[in-house]
Amino acid sequence: MNDRPFLTADWRHLLVVNYEVDPALLAPYVPRGTVLDFDGGRCFASLVAFRFEHTRLLGVGVPFHATFPEINLRFYVVRDVPGGARRGVVFLRELVNRRAVAALANCAYNEHYRVVPIRSEVELDDERNIALGGRACYRCRCGGREHRIAARRSGSWRPLDGASHAGFIAEHYFGYGTARDGLTIEYRVAHRSWRVADVGDLEIDIDAESLYGPTLVPLFAGGPRSAFLLDGSPVAVYRPHRFWANDRGDDRECISALLDQSS
């Protein structure tokens, strides 16, 4: 298995909005070999808006693709493997304004990127942190209207408690998906533990159907249950690997070795 990062970048100024959802709504999207991950018996999907900075592919910068915003919709799964559990995320939709980024991610990871105009407006007290009392705002245009996610930072940065709700949301260090041939995709995401801050004046002005389609609209029906900011850090995203899993989600009785689709 090649341990060289496929992508490195700084992920900064993450505004995270969480929705408690019926697990049955997410069941069709759970990759084989994984199961839904729960926080205190509750199932969550999250809107995450943030900035890519200093982006490099295989150690090489790509002109005009170093810095850009992203808004993604994701949920949480876990995979049992010998030696412990791997907690990960599954992306339902990722919005970016860079066609090359979307094409590469959709090809290599079978992600669900969509290209739309996006811009970010973040007030800073230094080059990496949202100012105390400052505001983070992410906007995109789709379906003939503007969609906006914004919040004001209302407290100081503090270390992330892994046992907290914010820790559950933030500390998933694998990504999962389903390849076109039916195999499950797994890739590792490495970064330091992020700092968290509370938010105030949360604004969510989106039309979920135009962004995500009618099937995913019920995820937003209950309104947000929590929101917070994460400061972010340098991140390494590793090459995707694939494995077979049976219908029970148990891949140990199938092919146990991961197949490196990039080899």
C-alpha positions in Angstrom: 0.0 0.0 0.0 1.5 3.3 -1.1 1.7 5.8 1.9 2.5 8.8 -0.2 -0.2 11.5 0.1 -2.2 12.0 -3.1 -3.3 15.5 -2.0 -2.0 17.9 0.6 -3.6 21.2 1.5 -4.6 23.4 4.4 -8.2 23.1 5.3 -9.2 26.4 7.1 -12.1 28.2 8.7 -14.5 25.2 8.7 -18.1 26.2 9.5 -19.9 23.0 10.4 -23.8 22.7 10.7 -25.2 19.4 11.9 -28.6 17.9 11.3 -30.0 14.9 13.3 -31.6 12.6 10.7 -33.5 9.3 10.5 -30.9 6.6 9.8 -33.3 5.1 7.3 -32.7 8.2 5.1 -29.0 7.4 4.9 -29.1 3.6 4.7 -29.1 3.6 0.8 -25.8 5.5 0.8 -23.9 3.5 3.3 -20.9 1.7 1.5 -20.7 -2.0 2.0 -18.4 -3.0 4.8 -19.3 0.0 6.9 -22.2 0.8 9.1 -23.6 4.1 10.3 -21.8 5.8 13.2 -23.9 7.2 16.0 -23.3 9.9 18.6 -25.1 9.0 21.7 -27.6 7.0 19.7 -28.2 9.9 17.3 -27.5 9.9 13.5 -26.1 13.1 11.9 -25.5 14.6 8.5 -23.4 17.8 8.3 -23.0 20.8 6.0 -19.3 21.8 6.0 -18.1 24.9 4.4 -14.3 25.7 4.3 -11.3 26.8 2.3 -8.6 24.9 0.6 -5.3 26.7 0.7 -1.8 25.7 -0.5 -3.3 22.7 -2.4 -0.8 20.3 -4.0 -1.2 17.0 -5.9 1.5 14.5 -5.4 3.6 17.3 -4.0 3.1 19.6 -7.0 1.1 22.8 -7.1 -1.5 23.2 -9.8 -1.8 26.7 -11.3 -5.0 28.5 -10.3 -6.1 25.6 -8.0 -4.2 26.4 -4.8 -6.9 28.2 -3.0 -10.7 27.8 -3.3 -13.8 27.2 -1.1 -15.8 24.0 -0.8 -19.2 23.2 0.7 -20.0 19.5 1.3 -22.8 17.5 2.6 -21.6 14.4 4.5 -22.5 11.7 7.1 -20.6 9.3 9.3 -19.8 5.6 9.2 -17.5 3.2 10.9 -15.7 0.1 9.7 -14.5 -2.7 12.0 -11.1 -4.0 11.1 -8.6 -6.2 13.1 -7.0 -4.0 15.7 -9.9 -1.5 16.0 -12.5 0.6 14.2 -12.0 3.1 11.4 -14.4 6.0 11.7 -15.0 7.8 8.5 -17.2 10.1 6.4 -19.3 9.5 3.3 -19.9 12.5 1.0 -23.3 12.9 -0.5 -22.4 16.1 -2.5 -19.4 18.4 -2.7 -19.6 21.8 -4.3 -16.5 23.6 -5.7 -15.8 26.2 -8.2 -12.8 24.4 -9.9 -13.7 22.0 -12.7 -10.3 20.2 -12.6 -10.8 19.5 -8.8 -14.2 18.1 -9.4 -13.1 16.0 -12.4 -10.1 14.5 -10.5 -12.0 13.7 -7.3 -15.0 12.2 -9.2 -12.6 10.0 -11.3 -10.1 8.9 -8.6 -12.5 8.6 -5.6 -15.9 8.4 -7.3 -17.0 11.4 -5.3 -20.0 13.5 -6.0 -18.5 16.9 -6.9 -20.6 19.6 -8.6 -19.1 22.7 -10.1 -20.9 25.9 -9.0 -19.8 29.5 -8.4 -18.7 29.7 -4.7 -17.0 32.5 -2.7 -16.0 32.8 0.9 -15.9 35.9 3.1 -13.9 35.4 6.3 -12.8 38.2 8.7 -9.4 37.4 10.2 -7.4 38.4 13.2 -4.3 36.7 11.7 -3.7 34.7 8.5 -5.2 31.5 9.9 -7.9 32.2 12.5 -11.4 33.7 12.3 -11.5 36.8 14.4 -13.2 37.0 17.8 -16.5 38.6 16.9 -15.7 38.1 13.3 -17.8 36.3 10.7 -17.4 33.4 8.2 -19.7 33.4 5.2 -19.8 31.0 2.3 -22.0 31.7 -0.8 -22.8 29.8 -3.9 -25.1 30.2 -6.9 -27.3 27.4 -8.1 -30.8 27.0 -9.5 -31.1 30.7 -10.3 -30.5 31.9 -6.7 -27.8 32.5 -4.1 -27.4 30.1 -1.2 -25.6 31.3 1.9 -24.2 29.7 5.1 -22.7 32.1 7.6 -22.0 32.5 11.4 -20.2 34.8 13.8 -17.6 33.4 16.1 -18.9 33.9 19.7 -16.1 32.4 21.9 -12.5 31.7 22.1 -10.8 28.8 20.4 -10.4 25.7 22.7 -8.9 22.2 22.3 -11.3 19.7 20.8 -12.6 17.1 23.3 -12.8 13.8 21.3 -15.6 12.6 23.6 -17.8 15.7 22.8 -20.4 16.1 20.1 -18.0 18.4 18.2 -15.3 15.7 18.6 -17.6 13.1 17.1 -18.2 15.2 14.1 -14.7 16.3 13.5 -12.6 13.3 14.3 -13.3 10.9 11.5 -10.0 10.1 9.7 -11.2 8.0 6.8 -13.3 8.6 3.7 -15.6 5.9 2.3 -17.5 5.6 -0.9 -18.7 3.1 -3.5 -16.7 2.5 -6.7 -18.4 2.1 -10.1 -17.7 -1.6 -10.0 -19.4 -2.0 -6.6 -16.3 -2.2 -4.5 -16.0 -0.1 -1.4 -13.5 2.8 -1.6 -11.4 3.7 1.5 -8.9 6.4 1.9 -7.1 7.9 4.9 -7.2 11.6 5.9 -4.5 12.8 8.3 -4.4 16.0 10.3 -3.8 17.3 13.8 -6.8 17.6 16.2 -8.5 20.9 15.4 -9.6 23.7 17.8 -13.3 24.5 18.1 -15.2 27.6 18.8 -18.9 28.3 19.4 -21.0 30.4 16.9 -23.7 32.9 17.1 -26.0 34.5 14.5 -26.1 31.4 12.4 -27.6 32.0 8.9 -28.6 29.2 6.6 -30.3 30.4 3.5 -30.3 27.5 1.1 -32.7 25.7 -1.2 -31.9 22.1 -0.5 -33.7 20.7 -3.5 -31.8 22.8 -6.0 -28.5 22.0 -4.4 -29.0 18.3 -3.6 -32.1 17.1 -5.3 -35.4 16.0 -3.9 -34.2 12.7 -2.4 -31.9 14.5 0.1 -34.3 17.3 1.1 -35.7 15.3 4.1 -32.2 15.5 5.7 -32.8 19.1 6.4 -36.4 18.8 7.7 -35.7 19.0 11.4 -33.4 22.1 11.1 -29.9 22.3 12.5 -29.2 20.7 15.8 -25.7 22.2 16.3 -23.1 24.3 14.7 -19.5 25.3 15.4 -16.3 26.5 13.8 -13.1 24.6 13.5 -9.8 26.3 12.9 -8.4 23.7 10.5 -4.8 22.7 9.7 -2.6 21.1 7.0 -4.2 17.9 5.8 -2.9 14.9 3.8 -5.4 12.8 1.8 -4.0 9.4 0.8 -4.5 7.3 -2.3 -7.8 5.5 -2.5 -8.0 1.7 -2.0 -10.8 -0.7 -2.7 -12.1 -3.9 -1.1 -15.0 -6.3 -1.5 -17.7 -6.5 1.1 -20.7 -8.8 1.3 -24.3 -7.6 1.8 -24.0 -7.9 5.6 -21.2 -5.3 5.6 -18.7 -7.9 6.6 -15.6 -7.8 4.4 -13.5 -10.2 6.5 -15.1 -13.3 4.9 -14.5 -11.8 1.4 -11.3 -10.4 0.0 -9.4 -9.2 3.0 -6.6 -7.5 1.2 -7.1 -3.9 0.0 -6.7 -3.3 -3.7 -4.7 -0.2 -4.6 -6.7 1.1 -7.6 -3.9 3.7 -8.3 -1.1 1.1 -8.7 
